[in-house]
Amino acid sequence: MPVTITMPALSPTMESGNLAKWLVKEGDEVSSGDVIAEIETDKATMEVEAVDEGVIGKILVEAGATDVPVNAPIAILLEEGEDASAMDASAPAAAAPAPEPSAPAADTAVAAPAADVSAGPVATAADGNRIFSSPLARRLAKMNDLDLSKIAGSGPRGRIVKRDVDAAIEAGTASASAPAPAAAVPAQAANAPSAPSDDAIKALYEEGSYEEVPHSGMRKVIAQRLQESKQTVPHFYLEVDVELDALLALRKQINSQAPVNKEDKPSYKLSVNDFIIKGMAMALQKVPMANATWTESSRLLHTHSDVGVAVSVPDGLFTPVIRKAEQKSLSAISNEMKDLAGRARDKKLTPAEYQGGTTAVSNLGMMGVKSFSAVINPPHGTIIAIGAGEQRAVIKDGAVAAATVMSVTLSCDHRVVDGALGAELLAAFKGYIESPMGMLV
């Protein structure tokens, strides 16, 4: 039976994607692991691998198509021994429009699984997680009334294949259970006021007085995640002023002594932001209870400081993550951040490079912003907002003196970081920034 290749879900937030390029054509033979297409998601361009062997019988969605819903058929794969007549028999069903995707789950600390090019509807477990299985395994499970969520997969990346289903049939396990009853809709959700319609909002403005710009996939995800954060995460804010003179002097000294590379250029050039990333990472190590993520059943206390850094891109932002930042030198952080920021602007990051993390840094100081409060990016427990460094009058030894000072605001998830704990974390960060030599030892 022909296999319907569908638009894969390449990240937990993906609702639809753009089919940027086909790397195969009709009649080409493919094997498991072959790259067959490039898909543009809301945040990156990613390669899609075939997970079945066969011949590309028909391409249903041409290259360049935009907003193709997840699970919509995009091509038909003929299995061994099949010809075009088998494809013709199944083409009407394959070409049927896919159902509207449900609202995506929020990003979690777990990286998105590899794409699964599959036939028919994607199987899901009772908890909503996707079950990766071959088309043949799904057909056999359905014919024998088996629950795929009860079968352990032995294929690539834990994928359920035919031999796993055969073993379950022989053992007499994994029989399908009755479907769980649908969860009741909370009363407050049912009674919540609906947002004004698009037409109602447009009616407030004179026709022709505005330009209507459709939301990009990235903008939709940003809106959804920030709304979710402010509605579900109890934020509170702590602010402190930090003196930068010692840091600026050390930065100048380190940069002046940077070795040159083969192109006769300095091998690194530290920014103030590099010190901030390192300082936040070390502060979390000094106050480990603040290096936490909230889940409904427990707090996750992280061993390492994985620091996300907000990077502005056209019509949105990325938050690439510096992993184990507490273990890395300032020069390593600087070079890694330059690489991640560059690829973020080109939409070349993989999900593993921008998902997860334990905290984040948002720096608007270079734009002259004195201070601001940042919105926490779940599943992080904190985010630190950096304002501009500026000359201010301070009191030292009873006399007025000039110092370079920046205002820093720490946003905390009150479920995992209480007021005193947040203050302790902010004090540790201030200590590393004002005495930066502590970051070099």
Number of C-alpha atoms within 10 A of each C-alpha: 16 25 26 29 26 26 27 25 24 27 24 19 23 21 25 24 22 20 22 19 16 18 14 16 13 13 14 13 16 19 14 12 13 17 16 19 17 18 25 22 23 22 25 20 20 19 19 22 19 20 23 22 17 22 23 22 25 19 18 17 18 13 17 13 13 15 15 20 22 20 25 25 27 22 22 25 28 23 18 11 9 15 14 11 9 15 20 14 12 15 17 9 12 24 16 10 11 17 11 12 13 8 11 14 13 16 20 15 16 12 16 17 15 15 18 24 28 26 22 19 14 18 17 14 12 10 7 9 12 15 18 27 27 20 25 18 20 25 15 16 23 13 9 16 14 21 21 25 19 13 19 15 20 14 16 13 10 12 17 24 22 20 13 20 27 15 12 21 17 9 9 10 14 19 16 15 9 7 7 7 6 6 6 6 8 9 8 8 9 9 8 9 8 8 8 8 9 8 8 10 10 12 10 8 10 8 9 7 7 9 7 8 6 8 11 13 20 20 16 15 21 17 13 15 20 15 13 14 19 13 10 11 20 14 21 16 18 15 17 13 14 19 22 21 17 14 18 18 11 14 18 13 11 15 16 11 10 15 11 11 10 7 7 8 11 14 14 20 17 18 15 14 19 19 23 21 27 28 25 28 28 23 24 27 19 15 17 17 18 25 28 24 24 19 11 5 6 9 14 15 15 17 13 19 27 25 27 27 26 18 19 14 14 8 9 17 17 23 23 27 26 24 19 15 22 23 14 14 15 24 19 14 23 21 15 14 20 12 12 22 21 15 15 23 18 14 18 17 21 19 20 15 19 22 22 24 30 29 28 28 23 22 22 16 20 12 9 11 14 16 19 19 20 21 22 24 24 26 22 23 26 29 27 29 21 25 24 19 23 17 15 13 13 15 10 10 7 7 8 11 12 12 18 17 19 20 20 26 21 25 24 29 28 18 15 22 23 14 14 9 17 24 18 17 25 22 16 19 26 22 16 20 25 17 16 22 12 12 16 8 6
